[in-house]
Amino acid sequence: MSRKFRIALAQINPVVGDIDGNTSKILDYLERAKDVHADLVAFPELSITGYPPEDLLFKSSFIEANQIAMECIMEASKEIAVVVGYVEREGNLFNAAALGYSGNYIDTYRKMFLPNYGVFDEERYFKKGSSCPVYKINGTEVGINICEDIWYPVGPTSNQRNSGAELIVNINASPFYAGKREDRESMLSERASNHQLHVAYVNTVGGQDELVFDGATVVFDCNGHIVARGKSFEEDLVVTDLDMEMVPELDRTNLFFDEKTVLEIGSPRKVFVSDLNTRMKREPLKSQDIAANTEIQDIYGALVLGTRDYVRKSGFSNSVIGLSGGIDSALTAVIAVDALGAGNVVGVGMPSRYSSDGSVTDAKDLSENLGIEFWEIPIEPAHESFTYMLEEYFKGTVPNVAEENVQARIRGNVMMTIANKFGWIVLTTGNKSEMAMGYATLYGDMAGGFAVIKDVPKTLVYELALWRNQFQSSAPLIPQSTLDKPPSAELRPDQVDRDSLPPYDELDPIVKAYVEEDWSYQDLIDEGYSPDSVKQVISFVDRNEYKRRQSPPGVKITPRAFGKDRRLPIVNKYSQF
């Protein structure tokens, strides 16, 4: 009879700081894992505290509460081994994984590679671990490590394999961006096949401020083949049986590193937990669907989950959105309805003297298609009052963007007043292309609580809208006229975006290269982009950093979003031309 190891991976949606709530959820999933007679259940990185806890880690009471919760979970580990992410304090703080078995705390693994780039700043809080334990659990040699640890070809995984590990359990809080899942799975497949062991990867799920965690838990066999995959963007308990007889005997003539490297990575050690239970009889598991989402499904799923969790975890139930009849507000409204339900979304049309009849009609049609309440509040009376108030001081000047932006600021005030009155949250509608170029108005269309499509380039806005119109809809939700009309802020007669911006199919690739990939002016010119367009984009991106710093948070879906991902001084004199 082959030696099987049943592993359960609990991709849960914790709330940062809600230690009691997170612990309750962990205990619930622990019982579910017991019900399927799993040998081990693993929970994500820092699942007790939620990820990232940031400066909550400086609060002693927070650390103590997390420690008490860990001990409670260990006590509940009867008849099963449990791995849970928590903060260990032993002089310093460690990003750690506690192992419990049979109601007892057994040991702790400390994360060794602490990411300190992009959205990560773990070196601010944690010290690195120095030990690579391998645990014998139900007769199987199991190595436990945490997130970044497995990304290194020579690291804890290779150390643990050289110590006899047959299975690596890697616990994660790995944020989503488009294309990351494919890179991650390729890396995990390589680790499994190169080291000839099974790899079980459990990831947290949910939104936290600007970050979204996609779940997408996955298990690879020792040949690098996927044998189980969790759902994307929702909680799941992934259970699979691993054939440990597949794992070849360790070839000690071909180890992964020398003694010097061992010391650099961390010292190996063996910990006994339990022998093979030959008397346990378990029902075979049902076959599982391991199909993956398309990239557009993943992006849309991230936007929906990020919006839902930000609104709900912040304590709001209802949202309000300014509907202009344009594509950006239309997509934002559709995402909001998918995230929160039609009864929790109100659309507000605020036509001005420059609004086209079609824009008003499109906003109403969208609201009807979505089943949301629609309020029409013309801003002309306020616009006239502003014009009159400023007339004396603007006399003799040529009207410019200041007068145009009065309209946007009136709308921002209307939206915030409505939200303030009813305790709702304003969802703003600006996209990444606009945020890059400063094509947004401070205290106007930027006013709000959450920027749903802040990291979505304009060209992708259209792709998502077209996809959503075709997905699970008997009829298009977004009116075709909204998709067909030229983008316009409608702040002056016959205004369209292309009057002041390069075409979006030219603009977006330049923004991506400059913002996400740090291409220089010369790099872009060498690639064949128009010098005038490149100069305009770089100039506008650089000079509008102050504006973006005042924008609400929004869902991160690209490798580098504006915000924590990209940290440039607001005041600086560096120029490439």
N, C-alpha and C positions, 0 to 999 in steps of 0.2 A: 504494500500500500504506500502511495506517495505521501510525502510529508507536506501538508498544506498549512498555510498561515493565513488566517482570515483577518484582514485589516479593514477598519472603518475610518473614514476621513470626514470630519464634520466641518464643512465650510459654512460658518455661521456669520451673522451680521451683528457684530457687537457695536455698542455705542461708547465712544470715548468718555471715560470718567464714570460710566454707569456700572460700577463694579458689582453691585448687587444684581442688577438686571442681567449683566453678562454671565455672572456665575450661575444664575437660575437657568439661563439658556444652555450653558455648558452641561449642567447636571441633567437637564432634559435629554440632550443628545447623547449623553453618557448612558442613560437608561435605554435609549433606542438602540445603541450599539450592543448593550448587553442582551437585548431581546433577539438580536440576530446572531448571538454567540460569537462575537468578534473576539479575537485574541488581544487586539490592541485598538484603541480609538485615539486619534490624534486631532488636536484643535490648532487653529492658526497661531501665528506669531503674535505675542502680546494680546491674546484673546481675552484675558481677564480685564485688562485696562482699556482695550481698544487701541487702534493704531492710527496715527501717531499721537501719543499722549503729550508730546512737546513739554512745555514748562510745568505741567502738572507734576512732572517727575521731581521738581524741586520741593514739593510739599511732602513732608514726612508722614502726615496722616494718610495721604494717598498711597504711599509705598506700604505702609502698615496694613491698610485695608486690603490691598492687593495680596499681601502675604497671607493674611487670614483666609481670604478666598481660596488661594492655592491649597492651603491645608485642608479646607473643607472639601475640595474636589478630590484630594488624595484619599480622604476618608471614605469617599463614595466609590472608590475603585475596586470594590469587592468583585471577584470573579472575572476581572478584566484588567489589562494594563492601560493606563491613560497617559498621554503626553499633552501638556497644556502650556501655552506661552504666558509668561508672567515677568515681572521685574524682580530680580533677586538683589537684595542688599546685603553685602558682606564687606563692610568698609566702603567700597565703591558700589555703583549700580551696574548691573549686567542685564542685557537683553537675553532672557533665559527660557529654557524649556524644562519643566519639572516632569519627572516620571514617577508615577504611582502604581502600586500593584497590591491587590488583596487588602485594601484599606490602609496601606502604609505608603508614606513618602519613601522613595528609593534613592533618587539622585537628581542632579541638575546638570544640564548641558548649557554652557555659556556661548553665545554667538561670538564667532572669531573675526569675521570680516564685517566691519561696520561701515555701511555706505555713508558717504559724506559729499554728495554731489546732487545736482538737480533739486528735487523736493526733499532729499534726505539730509539730516544733520545729526546722525546718531552719535558721532564722536563728541558732540556737545554734552551728551548725557551719560554715555556708557563707556565702560572699559571692556577691552576684548578678552575673550576666554583664552585658555592655554591648554585645554585638555580635550581629547577626542575619544570619549568613551564608546564602547560597544557593549550592548546589553543582550544577555541570553534570555529570551522571552519565549516560553512554550517551545523550547528547543531550537529556536531560530536566533541567529546572531543579527541584532538590529543596531544600526548606527543612526543616531538622531543628530540633525543639524538644522540650521535656521537660515532661510531665505538666501541672502548673498553668499553664504558659505558654499553653496553648491555651484555657483557660477564660475568658480575657479577650477581649471582643469587639474591642478595640483593643489589640494586643499583638504579640509576635513574628510570629504568623501573618500579620497584616495588613501588617507591615513587610516580611516575606519575599514576600508576594504582590505588593506594590508594587515589589519588586525583580525581579519576573519569575517567581517560583516557580509551578510548575504542580502540584506535589505537596508536601504536608506530611507528614513522617514524625514522629509524636509518640510518644516512648517513655515508659513509665509504670510506676509502682508505686502503683496506685490501690486502696486497700482497699475491700472489699465492705461494704455494708449494704443491707438490703432497700429496693428502689425506686431505688437509685443507678444501675443500668444504664440504666434508661429515661431518667433525667435526663441521663446522660452521652451517650447516643446522640442524644438530642434536640439537645444542645449541638453535638455533632460534625456532625450533619446541617446545622445552621444555619451553622457555620463553613464547611463545604464549599460550600453553595449561595450564601451571602452573598459569599464571596470567589471563587467560581467556580473552584475547584481541587479536585483529589482529596485526600482525607485518609486516611492510614493510621495507625491507632492500635494499638500493641502494648502489652499489659499483662502484668505478671508474674502468676504463679499460685503458690498455696501458702499455708501457714500460718506465721506468725511471731509467737510469743507470743500476744497476744490478737487480732492482726489476721489476716484471711484475704483473700487476693488471688484474684479470681475468674477471671483471664484474660479471656475474652470479648472477645478481640482483634477489631477490626472495621475494615472499609475502606468508605469512602464515595466515590462518584464526585462530579464537580463539580456535579451537580444535587441533591446531598444524599441520594442513594439508596444503600442498603446493597448492596454487591456481594460481600462476603465476611465471614464471621464465624467466629471460633475457638470451640472448645469451652469450656464453663464448668467450672471447678474441676479441670482436668487439662491436662497439657502438650499442646502442639499446634504444628505448623508450618503457618501459613496462607499459601498461595501464590495470587496472583491476577494476572491481566494487566490493566493499565490502559490504556485508549485515550487517549493524550495529545492526539490530534486533537480530542477533545471539549472540551478546555479552551479557552475563548475567548481571543482576544488581549487583552492588558491594555489597558484604557481609561485612559490617563494623565490624562484630563480629569476623572476621577472617582476620585482616590486616597483612601485611607482616613484620612489625617491630614495635618496641616501640618508644617512643619519643626520647630516647637517640640516637637510630639509625637514626632517621630522621635528627637530627642535624649533625651526621657524614656524611650522604649522601648529604644533601643539603635541604634547606627549600622549601616546595611546594608552588606554587602560581597559580592562575587562571587568564587567559587573554581572554577576549571576542574579537572575530574577526568578526564573522557573524552568523546570524541565518539560520536555514534550509530554503532553497529556494524550496518551494513546486510547483512553477510554471515552473521550468525547465524541458523540455522534451528532452531526449537524446536517440539516436539510441542504441540498444543493441550492445555490443562488440562481435566480432567474437571469437569463441573458440580458445584457445591457446595451443601450444605444450609445455608441461612442462618436456619433457624427458631430462635427463642429459647426458653429455659426459661420456665415460669411462675414467679411469685414464690415460691410454696411450694417448688418444686423448687430454686430458688436458695438459699433459706434452709436447706433440709435439706442440700443439697450443701456449703454453707459449714460447717455443723456437722460433717459427716463429714470434710471435708478438714482443717478446723482441728484436730480431734481427732487424726486420723491423723498430721499433720505434727508437732504438739506432742509426741506420744508418741514417734514414730520419731526425730525430730531431736534429742530429749532423750536418746536412747540406750536407751529402754525397748522391750521387745517385748511384755510382758504387762500387763494391767490387771485391777483388782479393783474391783467395784462393790457397794455395799450395796443389797440388794433388799428393799424394804418391802412390796411388793405394790401400791404406789401408782403413779400415772401418771408422776411425775417420774423415779423410778428406772427405770421400764419404758422410757420414751423414751430415757433416757441409755444403757441397756443395748443397745437396738436400734441407736442411732447408733454405739456402740462396736463392735458386731459388724460393721456395715457398713464401719467404718473400719479395723478391725484383724483381722477374721476371728474366727469363733466359738472357735477353738482358743486364742486369745490373750485371752479374757475369762473371768473367774470371777465368778460371782454369789454373794453371801453374805447369807443370811437370818439376822437376829438378833432373834428374837421375844422379847418381854417379857411380863409378866403382863397387859399391856393390849392385846397384839396379838390381833386377831380371827383366827379360823380361816380366814376368807376371804382375809386378807392373806397368810398363810403359803402357802395353796394357790395363790393368784395368782402369787406369786414363783416357786414351783416350776413352775407351768404355763408361765410366761414363759420360764424357763430351758430347759425341754424344747422349746418352740417354736423358740427360738434355737439350740439345740444346744450350749449352754454348760454347763460344769461348775457345779454348785450345792452350796454348803456351808451347812448349817444349824447355827448356833452360838447356842443360847439364852443370853441374858444374865442370867437370873434369879439364878444364883449370885453374880455380881458385883454385881448390884443389891442383893441382900440384904446383902452385905458392906459396901457403901457406906452403906446405911441404918444398919447396926450401928455402923460407925465414927463416924458423925456424930450418933448418937442423943443422946449426952450434951450436945453443944453446941447441938443444935437443939431440945432439950427445952423445952416450953412455948410454942413458936412454931407458927404456922399453916402447914401445908404450902403451898408455892407453886411458882412456876416453877423455883426452884432444885432442888427434888426431881425435878421433871419432867425437867429437863435433864441430871440424872445419867445417865439412860438414853442420851441422845444422846451424852454424853461417853464412856460405856463403849463404845458402838458405834464412835465415832471411834478410840478406843484399839485396839479389836480390828482395825479396818481397817488402821490404820497399822502394827500389829505384823505382820500378814500380809504387807503390802507390804514391810516392812523385812526379813522373813525370806527372801522369795523374790526380792527385787529387782524388784518390780512397782510400778506407779504406781496410786494410788487416784484414781478418777474420781468427783468429788462430784456430787450430784444436785439441788442447789438451783436454783430458777428466779429470774427477775428480780423478780417480784412479791414473793417472799419476801425477796430481798436488799434490796429497797427498804424493806420494812417492818421489817427486822430479825427476821423470822420464821425464824431459823436460829440454831444454837447454836455459839458459838465453841468450838473444840477438840472439837466433836461432829460434827454432819453437815457442818460447814464444813471439817473436817480432810481434807486430800488434796492431790494434785498438780495437778489440772486440773479446772475447773468447766465441764463441757460445755455446760449450758443456762443459764449464769449470766446471759445477756442475753436470754433467751426469756421473755416474760410468760406467766403461767399459762394464759390463754385461748389463746395461740398453741401452748402445749404440747399442748393437746387437738387443735387443728387439725393439727399435725404428726403426732401419733399416729394420728389417723383417716386422714390421707393415706398414711402409711407402711403402715398395715394394708391399704390397697387397692392399693398400688403394688408390682408385681412379686412378689406373694405369692399362692400358691394358697389359703392360709388365713390369717386374721388372726394376726399375731405377738403383739400385745398382747391379753390376754384381755378379753372384753367386760365382765366384772365389774369389771376395773380401771378401765375407762372410765366405768362407770355409778356407782361408789361415790362418796359425798361425800369430798372431800379431807380427810385427817386426819393429824396427826403421831402419833396413838395413844400419847400420853404420860400420859393419864389416862382414866378410864372415859368412854365415849361422847363423846370429844372430836371435834369437827369444826372445820375452819378458820374457818367463818363465825361461830363463837362469839366470835372475837376480831378478825376482819377483816371489812371490807365484802365483799359478794359480788364475785367476781373480774371479772364483766362490768361492775361499777361501779368497782372498784379500779384495774384496768389502764388505762383511759382517763385517770384522774386522774394516775397515776404517769407515763404517757407525756407528758401536757401539762406536768407540773411538772418532771420530770427531763430530758426530751428537748427541750422547747420553752420552758422557763423561764417558764411562765405563773405569775402571781401568785395569791395567795389570792383577791383580788377578781376577777381574770379568770375563775377557775374558778366562783366563785359566780354571776357574770354569765352564764356559759354554762349555768347551771341545775343544777349539781351540788349535792348535799346539803351544807350547811355543816358538819354533824357529820362526814361522811365526808372532806371536804376538809381540815378541821382535823386529823383523825386521821392522814391520809396525810402531810401536810406535816410534822407533828410527828414521826412515826415515821421518815420519810426523813431528816430533819435530824439526829435524835439518834443514828442508827445508822451515821453515817459512819465512826466508829472501828472498827466491826465489819467493814464492807466493806473497809477498808484491810488487814485481816488475812486476807482470803479469797484463795484461789488464783486465778490468771488463768483466763479463759474466753473462748470465741469471741464476738467482737463481731459482732452481726447487725443492730443498730439504729443510727440516726444518732448517738446519744449513749449509750454504755455506761458503767457504773460502772467506774472505773479511770482510765487516762490521759486519757480523754475528758472527765472531769468532775472538776475539781480544786477542792475546797472545803476550808477549814481544818477539822480535826477539832474543835478547840476554838474556838468562836465564840459570841457572844451575840445575833446578829441574829435577830429574830423578826418575822413579818408580822402577828401578832395578839397 
